[in-house]
Amino acid sequence: MPEPGTLVLVVGPSGAGKDTLLEAARRHLQNNDKFVFARRMITRPADAGGEDHDAISPDEFENHVKNDKFLLHWQAHGLGYGLPVSYEQLRQAGHVVIANVSRQVVAPAQQNLAPLKTICVTAPAKVRAERMASRGREAPAEIEQRLLREEALEDCLQDVQLVKNTGSLQEGVRSFLQALES
């Protein structure tokens, strides 16, 4: 039986550029079968914009939670998010599974899903505000609320690798790939 692969949890505040870096890394690693990029299930319509995801109704989401069909799940910004349990099967087969998650699931994952690595994508508040405004999903008041929701990383993360996403896209992708491959 193969050694289990690593579960890589990608966290960071809204607007830090997680989705952009994940998509660029996916393209860069598309011919490497070792890496699997998790697709989240979200209680948001499929055509709502933003990341490509599998839309799920709130009732279906609760059913998945009750029947242990999620490897990890959480609530944020009025939505339910989940990673299907099938990603654990891929990880047990030796794949590196990379997932964009909330910081609130990192501690439970550290206890139950080793080997695990956490990468935190960061950017200054001003940069994040500009990015959130440009994507057009949130009203200015919602952007301000997200910026105020900062949590201290030390409260929920151990052994985290920081990726400062403040320069060009190429620089951010290079830093993110280095963190993934280290």
N, C-alpha and C positions, 0 to 999 in steps of 0.2 A: 504494500500500500504506500502511495507517495506521501511525502511530508506535506502537512497542510501549508497552503500559501498564506501570505499576510493579508489581513484586512487593513486597508489604508483609509482612514477617515479624514476627509477634507472638511475643515471648519473655517469659520471666519465671519465677520460681520457683513451685513448686506452692503453691496456695492464694492466689496474688496476685489472682486473679479474672479471668484471661484469658478463660475460657469464658463467664463471665457478661457481660463487656464485649463480647465478640465477638457473642454472641447479641442483646444489646440494640442494637448497631450494625447488625446484619443487619436487625432489624425496622425501625430508623430509616431505613435506606437501601434498603428492599425495592422501592421504585418507581424507583430509579436504576439503570438497566442498566449503567452504567459500572463498578459495583462487583460483584465476584464473591467470595463467601466459600467458600474451599476446604473440602472435606469430606475428612478424613483416613481412610486405610485403616490399621487397627490389628489386631494379632494378639491381640485381646480379643473375647470373645463380644459380640454385638450387644446382649444384654440385661444386660450387666454393670453398667449404670448409668453416670453421668457424661455426657460429651458424646455427641451423636449422631454415629455414625461407621459406616463400612463395615467389617464384620468380615472378616478374612482369616486363613486358617490359616498357621502358620509355613512350611509347604512352599510355599504359594502366594506368600507374601511373598518367600521366597528366589528363586522363579521370576521374580517381577517385578523383583527386583534384577538377576538375571543377564541378563534380556532388556531392560534399560533402560526399564522401564515406569513408573518413578518419576522425577518431576522432582527430588525430594529424598527421602531416607529416612534413618532413624536408629534406634538401639536405645536404650531408656531404661526403667528400672524393670522389666526383664525382658520387655518387649514390643517388637515391631517397629512402627514408624510410617512411613507413606509418603504422599506427595502424588502422585497420578497425573500422568503427563506431559501429559495433556490440558489441564491448567491453563496450561502454557506456550503452547499454541495459542491459548487465550483471551487471554492476555497479549499475544501477538504481534498479535492482532486489535484491540488498543487498550484492553482492559479492565484495571482495577486488580484484581489478585488478592490477597486477604488470607488469610494462613494462620498458624495456630498451630503453631509449630515449636520444636524444641530449639535451644538456643544453639550446639550443636556443628555445626549445618549453616549457620550464618550466614557464617562465613569462606569456605567453598567457594561459597556462593551469591553473595557479594560479588564473587568472581572471575569467575563464569560467567553470572550472570543479571541484569545491569544492564538497565534502571534498577531499583534496589532501595532499599527503605526499611526500617529496623528500628525497631519500637516495643517498648520493654521496660515491662511492667506490673510495678510493685513494690508491696509492702506490708510493714510490719514483721513480724518473725518471730512475735510473739504473735498478731497478726491472722490470719496465714496458718495457724498451728496451730489456731486456733478454726475457721476455714473448713474445713480438711481434716477435723477431727473431726466437724463438722456434716454433711459429705457422706457419711460412713460407709463410705468405700471402703478406708481404711487403718486398721490397728491402731495403737495409741499408739506402739509401737516403730517402726513404719514411718514415722509422722509425724515422730518425732524424727530418724530417719535422713534423711528428706527435708530437714528444716531444717538438718541438719549438712552437707548436700551443696552448700551455697552456693558458687558460683564467682564470682570477681571478674569483673565485667562488662568491665573493661578487657582481660582476657585474650583475649576472643573477639569483642568488638564494637567497631565504629568507626561514627561518625555515628549514634548511637542517640538516639531521642527517648524520654524517660522519662515514664511516666504513673504518678503516685502514686495508688494506689487505696486510700485510707485513710478517705475520708468516706462519704457516702451513695452509693447506687447512681446516683442522678441526677448527682452530682458526678463520679463515675468515668466514666460514659458521656459526659458533656460533655467531659471531658479527653481521652478516647479518640477521640471524633469530631474534636476539634480537631487531634489528632496525625495522624489519618487524612487530613484535608482540607488540612493545611498543605503 
